[in-house]
Structures are given as C-alpha cells and as structure tokens.
Amino acid sequence: MDYYEKTENPYQSKQIIEGDSRFINIFEVINTNLEIGSTILDIGCGDLAIKNYLQNYKVFGIDVDKRFTNNVDIINHNLETVPYPFKENNFDCVICSEVLEHLFYPEKVIQESYRVLKQGGILIITVPNYDSVDNLLNKHRISVYDKDNIFSVEHIRNYNLDSIFKLVKGGFDILTVKGNSPHMSNFFKDSRIVLGNFLAGHIKEVDSLMVDQLLGKMFIKDCPGILVAGVKRNT
C-alpha cells in the first residue's frame, strides 16, 4: 500500500485501454456472456476507466490506492485483507486484470471473488505470462530483480497458463482462455505485420487490435499476457 501511494503517478488505465487487446478480450467475454444491466466488480480497478467502455452495465471498483476514492463507485481497500466490504452473491461478474502478480496472497482474491459472485457469475482474470515466447527467449531477464525496472519491482508473483488454471479451478469451471497483448512482444512484431496485410486483402476494415486478438487466439501460451474466464461452480 505504501509503495503504490508513494509512486509519483497513480495507475491510469484509460491511457492504455484503447491500444491493448487485453481489454478487447475482457469486453468480448462480458458482452458475450452477460445481460445488459448486469453488475460488475473490478478488483484492483485503478481509476475505473474501464467503466466508460461498459456503459450498458453497472460497474464498481475496489483498489488499494486512496487517491481514487474521490470516485463514488470505487471503494478503498487492501485486496489482501478479507472479507471485502461487499455482500455474498452480489455481482454477476468480477474482473481482476493485471493484479494477481502484485499480491503475496492471490488466493484471497479468488476466494473473495467466489464469495461475492452470484451463482453462475463470471470471473475474468488477466496476468502477465511468465512462459511467453519473449520471456523464454530472453531467459526471463525481465523477471529478475532490477530496481530500475518497474515490472521486476512490482511483480512479486509469476504465472503461466497451468498455474492460473490451478488457482481458478477450485471454484470455477473454465469458460474461455485467450492470449493478450501481442503488441508488447518482439517475437510477434513481424507476424503482426504479415497477418495484418493478409487480413487487409480479405476484410475491408482491419486494425491492429483485430490482428492482436487473432494472434491471441492462435498462440495463447506464447503471448505476453493470458486471460482466463471461469463460471462460478456450485461447490
């Protein structure tokens, strides 16, 4: 908590939403599986800018950084202190995007997500992929501690597809899995250009996000990020 509140600039998700397939993948899961008017909780929401892109839903947030509490839809709370200040069976969907890698006890987030979700509710998790092709090629150098590297300083847990499955499967049935953010990969740099040119010859309107989404579906285990969505199981 001290670390994040002492950083010069608080996390502003609106700066990256429109350029990252991670968010498009999240929106796709929501729009495909939730009814209009459904309630959504964004855990580790930052400035809750995601709400601007989900105007057909009721979106609330919870975050450790007190600088965001001027927003009435955001509750300030340490994510590793349970229970969260929400009733059981309260939300139709929980989003936890790029949060678990910052926590010592990610199991608490999964447990609280299960508690606050309604029966059949959806949990959407995204995390950096420790086993991405770029990490494997550079021997995970970005994960080695370096005080000048924001990722190595802030990321205290690493995940791959198998570890996320193990974390989620206790209370959720897997709904979908996607690869996120090929635009952050050096390995996919040329592939994005080739695939974009190919699609442009067959589709009138092609943008980089469409290309990244397709690559994410084709190369789930190789992308810089992973999305896993699960449905709350009656246990």
N, C-alpha and C positions, 0 to 999 in steps of 0.2 A: 504493500500500500504506500509506504514512504517513497519507494523508488518511483512509482508512477506519478505521484503527486508532485515530486520534485523535478521531473523532467520538464524541459522548457515548454514543449508543445504537447498538449494532450492529444490523444488519438482522434483523428478526424476522418471517419470512414467515407464521407462524401467526396474526399479527394481521390479515391481510388475505385469507387463502385462502378462507374461507367466504363472503366478500362480493363476490368478483370472478369474473366469468365466464371470465377468463383461465385460472384453474386448472381450472374445469369443462371447458373446451375441451381442456386438456392431458390431463386424466383420460380424456376421451372418446376421444382418439386412442390412448392407451395401452390402455384396456380393449377397444377395438375391434380392435386390431392385434397385441397381444402375448399370448402364452400365460402362464397363471399360473406363477409361479416365475421369470419372465424377470428378467435383471439390468439395472438402470437406473443410469446415472450422471447426477447433477445437477451441472452446471457452474455455479459461482457460487451455491452452494446456500444460503448464509446459515446458518440454524440447522437446515436439512434437515427442517423441519416437514412438508414435502410427503410424507415417508416415512409419516407417520401416516395418510395418505389412500390409500396404495398398499400395504397390508399383504399383498396377495397376491403381491407382487414383492420382489426383493432390491434394495434401494435404497442407493446410496452417493453421497457428495458430495465436491466439491473446492471450496475457497474460499481467497481471499487473506487473510481475517481470522483471525488466530491465536486470537482469543477463542472460536472454535467448536471448537478441536481437542480439547477435553475429550470430545467425541463420537467414539467409536472408528470410526464409519462415515464421518467427514469427514477428508480429507487437506488440510493447509495447503499451498498452492502458488500462486505468481503465475501467473495464467492466460495471461500473455503470454511466459512462459518455457517453451519446449518442448524436449524432449517432456515430457508429463505422466507421472507415475510409475505408468503402467498398461501392461499388455502389449497388443500388437496383437490385434485381433479378440476383444475381451474382453467387450463389452457388447451387449445386444440393443437398447438404447435409450439415447440421450443427450438430456437436457433442458438447454436453455440459455435461461432465462427472464429477460428484462429485465436482460441482462448486456452484450450487444454494444455498447450505447450508451455504456458506461462505459470502453471499451477503445480504445487507439490503433491496435491491430493485430488487428481482429476475424478476419482471415483465418486467424490462428494457431489460433483456437478451432475454426473449421470444419475445418481440416486435421487437428487432433488428434482431433476428433470422428470424422472419417472413419477415422483410423488405429485407434482403439480400438473402433470398432463392428464387429460381425460382419457377414459378407456378408448383405445383406437387412435389416440393422439400421435403426432409425428415428431420425432426428434431428428434435427438436422445438424450434423457435426462436420466442420471442416478443420483440417490440420495440415501443417507442412508435412511433406512426405520425406522421411529420412532416407528411404531407399529410392528416391528419384534417380533417374539416369545421370543427371548432373552431379548429384552427391556421390554416386558410385564412381564416376569418372575422376572427380577431384579428391577422392578418398575422404569425403566428409569434412573437408577443411573448414567449411562454414560453421560446423557444429563444435569445433574446438574453441575453447575459451579464448576470447580476444576482447579486451576491454573497449576497443575502438570499433568493434563490430556489433551493431545493435541486435542482430539475430542471435549471436552466441551469448550475449549478456542477458537477454530477456527470455530466451528459450531454455527452460530447465528440464523439460521432458521431450523425448523424441518418439515419433510414431511412424509405423508403416501400416499397410493395409491389415495385416494379421493382428497387430496389437490393438488397432481400433475395433476390429471385429470382436476380439476378446472382451474389450471394455464395454461394448454395447450389447452383446448377445445375451447377457444375463436377464435383461428385462424387455428386450426389443427384438422383433423379427425384422430382418434386413429388408428394406423396401427398394433401395437403389444405391448404386455406387458409381461415382464419376471421378475423373481426373480433373484437377483445376490448374489454371494459370500457366499454360504452356508459354505465354509471352515472357515469363520470367526465366525461361530455360534457354541456355546457349545451344544445347543439343537440338532443340526443335526450331531453331532460328530459320534454317533453310527449308525445313519441312513446312513451316507456316506459309512461306512464300510460294512453294510449289503447289501446295494444296489450295491456297487462295487463288492462284492462277487457273488451276483446274476447275474449281467451282465457278469462277467468273465466266468460263466458257459454256457453262450449262445453266447458270442461275443469273437472273437479271441483277439482283442486289445482293452483294456479298460484302461482309465486313469482317474485321479481324476477330471479333467475338464469336462469330459463326464458325470461323476456322478453328479457333481455340476450343470451342465446345465439341466439335467433331473429333479433334485430336484427343481431347479428354476422354471421350467415349471409347476410342480405339486403343489408347495407351494409358489405361488407368494407373497401373503400377509404376509408370515411368515419369509421370508429370510431377511438377514441383509441389502440388497440393492434392489432397484427397477429400472428397465429400462422401460421407456415409449417412444415409437416412434410414431410420427404423421406425416401426409402428409399435406402440406400447402393447405388450403382451399381458394377458390376464394370468398372473402368477400367484 
